[in-house]
Amino acid sequence: MATKYKSDITRAVHRAAKDSARAGVMDKQTMREFDVLCLSKVPDLTADEIRAIRDGAGVSQSVFAAYLNVTTNLVSKWERGDKRPSGAAKKLLSIVKAKGLEVLG
């Protein structure tokens, strides 16, 4: 999957920083800071968006949960809005939203 940047400008800055790091001009810590500043964040998903992702895949909550390696109860809570996905689950959901459930298969 291609790296997503906040903008074309941050893409150019990040590439220049990577070149500087490869040349030994920039240290690893500074490069990590550029990563944080330049790379796009995973957007939050609403309960309705999560339900739409699952419905679009045409699977039950239990099958969807198995693909994401979470419990059916957690998927249910996300879809009701009782809980919000975070971390790896949020990233996986954004990938499934963009590419379809089959990318995890």
Sequence and secondary structure as in RCSB ss.txt:
>XXXX:A:sequence
MATKYKSDITRAVHRAAKDSARAGVMDKQTMREFDVLCLSKVPDLTADEIRAIRDGAGVSQSVFAAYLNVTTNLV
SKWERGDKRPSGAAKKLLSIVKAKGLEVLG
>XXXX:A:secstr
    BSSHHHHHHHHHHHHHHHTTSS HHHHHHHHHHHB       HHHHHHHHHHHT  HHHHHHHHTS HHHH
HHHHHTSS   HHHHHHHHHHHHH GGGG 
